[in-house]
Amino acid sequence: MAGRNGRTVRDLRRANRTAVLQRLYFDGPLSRFELGPATGLSSGSVSNVVADLVADGLVEEAGSVDSDGGRPRTLLRVAPASGHMIGVDVGETRVRVELFDLTLTELARAERPLAQQRYDVDVIVGHIRDGIAEVLAAAGLPAERLLGAGIGVPGIVEHTADRGAVVHGQTIGWDAVPLEARLRAGSPLPDTVPYLIDNGAKTLGQAEMWFGAGRGARNAVVVLFGSGVGASLVTPDVEQGRAVEWGHLTVRVRGRRCRCGALGCLEAYAGAESLLARWREEGGRVPEGTDEETALTALLAAAHPSGDESADPVALAVLEETAEYLGAGLSDLINLFQPERILIGGWAGLQLGTRFLPAVRRHAVSYALRHPARKVTVDLGRLGPDAVTVGAAILPLADFFARGGRRPEPAPEYPVPAWRTALEERAPH
């Protein structure tokens, strides 16, 4: 039965469960008394919801605290073992798969390095399937216990009704790849366990906003700085974040050729791949036969040697130019979106680290309008190299919370009678 605002009793029950679960997840352990003001629910509703969640095994007791003059209050928390998620990062040098419990404690991981033909779709699909099977076996966890597998990928992700998540990854040669359907065919997961796929910069942003340097900010931009560059925009209107193809803003007319095929993109100057290419073109000693992470380490060592060695002026000049391009690109984000915070993550951003950040910050402020520039902070993310996988695992977790902590139900084989649906919606909570 629907009320005046169109919400049914089932909707209200789900919303109440979601509110209690989220408060316990982010702020717990909490007592029933504290949950009332934190969620806006009455004491009776809190008691009913908590009893329901405890019966479902989602909430458990976590000790007690003394109350003012009364008996001790029992503390409650989300039960870590009540759900599990997989996070996958389809990165630029490897595919990383991690298994987490409900509190995002890592239980197992698997990594598959990517060779020269690194973005062959069949290879990526195989790595993801094998990685999922490996982490489940390592933890001894049945696949049906999973809430879902979240996957962060490069490119634009389109969610379609007939083919699921379709990836448009122009820079990696993926033209409308139906990744979800490819994974589902021959999947190690049962049909009741969803694949949730999104842009890797967005999953990075989600992780930093939930658990990292973005907590408490209403407007933020989280930048993924790796072989290329991308960004996720988080605002009150887009709380889950929106991936923006920031790396393909034109920063130089008729400039360097980008991986996407266009000329003068930011990524052609600010990504690690282009940084190393420019160092090589200027005569830098780029190690042969190594991956980008190793080569970037060599560039940093040349620019900032230890001991009495003199710095390589070419490496220093390339780093400074990269910092200026990256700062100029950040100024566009500052002027367009006026964020409170800009956070830089990704393997290259973290590797360049605090030594690189002051120059980036200086250029970002100098190119931006003064008013929004005075209000923004530019810092490194806090979650390290696992941020994309953590953010990917948040995709099924957020979906689980949105459904009030209930798993997806298999579709009925026949239509459910209207009278049964009406009775379920009118059932007391």
C-alpha positions in Angstrom: 0.0 0.0 0.0 1.4 3.4 -1.0 1.1 6.5 1.2 0.5 10.0 0.0 4.1 10.5 -0.9 4.1 7.3 -3.0 6.2 5.3 -0.4 5.0 1.9 0.7 5.5 0.3 4.1 8.2 -1.8 2.5 9.9 1.4 1.3 9.8 2.9 4.8 11.1 -0.3 6.4 14.0 -0.5 4.0 14.8 3.2 4.6 14.8 2.7 8.4 17.1 -0.3 8.1 19.4 1.6 5.8 19.6 4.5 8.2 20.5 2.3 11.2 23.0 0.2 9.2 24.8 3.3 7.9 25.1 5.0 11.2 26.4 1.9 12.9 28.8 1.3 10.0 30.3 4.8 9.9 29.9 5.9 13.6 29.6 2.7 15.6 29.6 1.1 18.0 26.5 3.0 19.2 23.8 2.2 21.7 20.1 2.1 20.9 19.8 5.4 22.8 22.4 7.1 20.6 20.9 5.7 17.4 17.7 7.6 17.8 19.2 11.2 17.4 21.7 9.9 14.9 19.0 8.5 12.5 16.0 10.7 13.4 14.0 7.6 14.3 11.8 7.1 17.3 13.0 4.8 20.1 10.3 2.3 19.1 11.4 2.2 15.5 15.1 1.9 16.5 14.3 -1.1 18.7 12.3 -2.8 16.0 14.9 -2.2 13.3 17.8 -3.3 15.6 15.9 -6.5 16.5 15.3 -7.2 12.8 19.0 -6.6 11.9 20.2 -8.7 14.9 17.9 -11.5 13.8 19.4 -11.3 10.2 22.9 -11.5 11.7 23.9 -8.1 10.4 24.3 -6.4 13.8 25.9 -7.7 16.9 26.6 -6.6 20.5 30.0 -4.9 21.1 30.2 -4.4 24.8 28.5 -1.8 27.0 29.0 1.7 28.4 27.7 3.2 31.7 24.7 5.4 31.4 23.6 8.4 33.6 22.2 6.7 36.7 20.7 3.8 34.8 21.9 0.4 33.8 24.7 0.1 31.3 23.8 0.6 27.7 24.6 -2.2 25.2 26.7 -1.1 22.2 26.0 -2.3 18.8 28.1 -2.7 15.6 27.8 -4.1 12.1 28.9 -7.8 12.2 32.0 -8.0 10.0 31.4 -11.6 8.9 27.8 -10.9 7.8 28.7 -10.0 4.3 31.6 -10.1 1.8 32.6 -8.2 -1.3 35.1 -8.4 -4.0 36.9 -5.4 -5.4 38.7 -5.5 -8.7 41.1 -2.8 -10.1 41.7 -3.2 -13.9 44.8 -1.1 -13.7 47.6 -0.1 -16.1 50.2 -2.6 -15.0 48.2 -5.3 -13.3 44.7 -6.6 -12.5 44.3 -6.6 -8.7 41.5 -8.6 -7.0 40.7 -8.4 -3.3 38.2 -10.0 -1.0 36.8 -8.0 1.9 34.4 -8.6 4.8 31.6 -6.2 5.5 33.8 -3.7 7.3 36.3 -3.7 4.3 39.0 -5.7 6.1 41.0 -7.5 3.4 40.8 -11.2 3.6 42.6 -12.3 0.5 44.2 -10.8 -2.7 45.4 -11.9 -6.1 47.3 -10.0 -8.7 47.9 -10.6 -12.4 50.6 -8.5 -14.2 49.7 -7.2 -17.6 52.1 -7.7 -20.5 52.4 -5.7 -23.7 48.9 -6.7 -25.0 47.6 -5.6 -21.6 44.1 -4.6 -22.6 43.1 -7.6 -24.6 39.5 -8.2 -23.5 39.8 -12.0 -23.2 43.0 -11.6 -21.1 41.3 -9.1 -18.7 38.2 -11.2 -18.4 40.3 -14.3 -17.7 42.4 -12.5 -15.1 39.3 -11.2 -13.3 37.6 -14.7 -13.3 40.8 -16.4 -12.1 41.5 -13.8 -9.5 37.9 -14.1 -8.0 38.2 -17.9 -7.9 41.7 -17.6 -6.2 40.6 -15.2 -3.4 37.5 -17.2 -2.7 39.5 -20.4 -2.4 42.1 -18.7 -0.2 39.5 -17.6 2.2 37.4 -20.8 2.0 34.3 -18.7 1.2 31.5 -20.0 -0.9 30.7 -17.8 -3.9 27.0 -17.4 -2.9 28.0 -15.6 0.3 29.2 -12.6 -1.7 27.2 -9.4 -1.9 28.8 -8.7 -5.3 31.9 -8.0 -7.2 32.8 -4.4 -7.9 35.1 -3.6 -10.8 36.9 -0.4 -11.6 38.0 0.0 -15.2 39.4 2.7 -17.5 37.0 4.6 -19.8 33.3 5.5 -19.9 31.0 2.9 -18.4 27.5 2.8 -19.9 24.8 0.9 -18.0 22.4 -0.7 -20.5 19.2 -2.7 -20.0 20.0 -5.4 -22.4 23.8 -5.9 -22.1 24.6 -4.7 -18.6 27.7 -2.5 -18.2 29.4 -1.6 -21.5 32.8 0.0 -21.4 33.9 2.6 -23.9 37.7 2.8 -23.4 39.0 4.7 -26.3 42.5 5.0 -24.9 42.8 1.2 -24.3 41.2 0.2 -27.6 37.9 -0.9 -26.1 34.9 0.0 -28.3 31.6 -0.7 -26.6 32.9 -3.8 -24.8 30.0 -5.6 -23.0 32.2 -6.4 -20.0 29.4 -7.4 -17.6 28.0 -9.9 -20.1 31.5 -11.3 -20.9 32.2 -11.8 -17.2 28.8 -13.4 -16.6 29.4 -16.0 -19.4 31.3 -18.8 -17.6 31.4 -16.8 -14.4 32.7 -18.4 -11.1 29.8 -16.5 -9.4 26.2 -17.6 -9.2 23.6 -15.4 -11.0 22.4 -14.1 -7.6 25.8 -12.3 -7.1 26.0 -9.2 -9.2 28.9 -7.7 -11.1 28.9 -3.9 -10.5 31.3 -2.1 -12.9 32.3 1.6 -13.0 35.1 3.9 -13.9 38.3 3.4 -11.9 38.6 7.2 -11.0 35.0 7.0 -9.6 35.8 4.0 -7.4 38.9 5.8 -6.2 36.9 8.8 -5.4 34.3 6.8 -3.6 36.9 5.2 -1.4 38.5 8.5 -0.5 35.2 10.1 0.3 34.0 7.2 2.5 37.2 6.4 4.3 40.1 8.7 3.2 41.0 12.3 2.9 37.6 13.3 1.5 35.5 12.5 4.6 33.4 15.4 5.7 33.7 17.3 2.4 30.6 18.2 0.4 32.3 19.2 -2.8 35.5 17.4 -3.8 37.4 16.2 -6.9 39.5 13.1 -6.6 42.2 12.7 -9.3 43.6 9.4 -10.5 47.1 10.0 -11.8 48.6 6.9 -13.4 49.6 6.1 -17.0 46.9 8.6 -17.9 44.8 10.9 -15.7 41.1 10.9 -14.7 38.9 12.4 -12.1 35.8 11.9 -10.1 33.5 14.8 -9.1 31.6 14.5 -5.8 28.9 17.1 -5.0 25.7 17.0 -2.9 23.8 16.3 -6.1 26.1 13.5 -7.0 27.0 11.9 -3.7 28.2 8.7 -5.3 30.5 10.6 -7.6 30.6 11.1 -11.3 33.6 10.2 -13.5 34.7 13.0 -15.7 37.1 12.5 -18.7 39.4 15.3 -17.4 42.5 13.8 -19.0 41.0 14.6 -22.4 40.6 18.3 -21.9 42.6 20.1 -24.6 45.6 22.0 -23.0 47.6 22.7 -26.1 46.2 23.3 -29.6 47.9 21.0 -32.2 49.9 19.5 -29.3 51.2 16.0 -28.6 49.2 13.0 -29.8 47.2 11.5 -26.9 46.5 7.8 -26.5 42.9 8.6 -27.4 44.0 9.8 -30.9 43.4 13.5 -30.4 46.0 16.2 -30.2 46.9 18.3 -27.1 45.0 16.4 -24.4 46.1 16.9 -20.8 46.9 13.2 -20.6 49.5 13.6 -23.3 51.4 15.8 -21.0 50.5 14.9 -17.4 50.2 11.1 -17.5 53.1 8.9 -16.4 53.3 7.4 -19.9 53.8 10.8 -21.5 56.1 11.9 -18.7 58.4 9.0 -19.4 58.2 9.4 -23.2 59.2 13.1 -22.9 62.1 12.1 -20.6 63.3 9.6 -23.3 62.9 12.1 -26.1 65.1 14.6 -24.2 67.8 12.1 -23.8 66.9 10.6 -20.4 68.1 7.2 -19.5 64.8 5.3 -19.3 65.4 1.7 -18.2 64.6 -0.7 -21.0 62.3 -3.7 -20.6 60.7 -2.4 -17.3 57.2 -1.5 -16.5 56.1 2.1 -16.0 56.3 2.0 -12.2 59.9 0.9 -12.3 60.7 3.5 -15.0 59.1 6.3 -12.9 61.2 5.2 -9.9 64.3 5.6 -12.1 63.2 9.1 -13.2 62.7 10.2 -9.6 66.1 8.8 -8.6 67.7 10.7 -11.5 66.0 13.9 -10.5 66.5 13.6 -6.8 69.6 11.3 -6.3 70.8 10.2 -2.9 74.3 10.9 -1.7 76.7 13.1 -3.6 75.4 12.5 -7.1 74.2 15.5 -9.0 70.6 15.7 -10.2 69.8 15.0 -13.8 68.7 18.4 -15.2 66.6 16.8 -17.9 64.6 14.7 -15.4 64.1 17.7 -13.2 62.9 19.8 -16.2 60.4 17.1 -17.3 59.0 16.8 -13.7 58.6 20.5 -13.4 56.8 20.7 -16.8 54.6 17.9 -15.8 53.8 19.6 -12.5 52.8 22.8 -14.4 50.5 20.9 -16.8 48.9 19.0 -14.0 48.4 22.2 -12.0 46.9 23.9 -15.0 44.6 21.0 -15.4 43.6 21.2 -11.8 42.9 24.9 -12.2 40.2 24.0 -14.8 38.5 21.8 -12.2 38.8 24.6 -9.6 37.2 27.1 -12.0 34.5 24.8 -13.2 33.4 23.0 -10.0 34.8 25.2 -7.1 35.5 22.1 -4.9 36.5 22.3 -1.2 39.2 19.7 -1.8 41.2 18.1 -4.6 42.8 14.8 -3.7 45.5 13.2 -5.9 45.7 9.4 -5.9 46.7 6.6 -8.4 50.0 4.8 -8.4 51.9 7.6 -10.2 50.5 10.3 -8.0 51.4 8.4 -4.8 54.9 7.6 -6.2 55.6 11.2 -7.0 54.2 12.1 -3.6 54.9 15.0 -1.3 58.0 16.2 -3.2 56.0 16.8 -6.3 52.8 18.2 -4.7 54.0 21.7 -3.7 54.8 22.5 -7.4 51.4 21.1 -8.5 49.6 23.1 -5.9 51.5 26.3 -6.8 50.7 26.0 -10.5 47.0 25.1 -9.8 46.5 28.3 -7.7 48.4 30.5 -10.1 46.2 29.4 -13.1 42.9 29.4 -11.3 40.6 32.3 -10.4 41.5 33.8 -7.1 38.2 33.3 -5.3 37.7 29.5 -5.8 41.5 29.0 -5.5 41.5 30.5 -2.0 38.9 28.0 -0.8 40.4 24.8 -2.2 43.0 22.5 -0.7 45.1 20.2 -2.9 46.5 17.1 -1.1 47.4 13.4 -1.7 44.8 10.7 -1.1 45.2 8.6 2.1 44.3 5.1 1.0 47.3 4.2 -0.9 47.6 1.8 -3.9 44.5 -0.3 -2.9 42.1 2.7 -3.1 40.6 1.6 -6.4 39.9 -1.9 -5.2 38.4 -0.6 -1.9 36.3 1.8 -3.9 35.2 -1.0 -6.3 34.2 -3.2 -3.3 32.1 -0.2 -2.0 29.9 -0.6 -5.1 28.2 -3.8 -3.9 28.3 -2.5 -0.3 26.5 0.7 -1.2 23.9 -1.3 -3.1 23.5 -3.6 -0.1 22.9 -0.6 2.2 20.4 1.0 -0.3 18.4 -2.2 -0.1 18.3 -2.1 3.7 20.8 -4.8 4.1 18.9 -7.4 2.1 20.4 -9.5 -0.7 18.8 -9.4 -4.1 16.0 -11.9 -4.4 15.9 -14.2 -7.5 13.2 -13.2 -9.9 10.0 -15.3 -9.4 9.3 -17.9 -12.1 5.7 -16.8 -12.2 3.9 -13.5 -11.5 3.3 -12.8 -7.8 -0.4 -12.3 -7.1 -1.3 -8.6 -6.3 -3.0 -9.6 -3.0 0.2 -11.2 -1.7 2.3 -8.1 -2.5 -0.3 -5.9 -0.8 -0.3 -8.0 2.3 3.5 -7.9 2.5 3.6 -4.2 2.2 1.0 -3.8 5.0 2.7 -6.2 7.3 3.7 -4.5 10.6 7.4 -3.7 11.1 
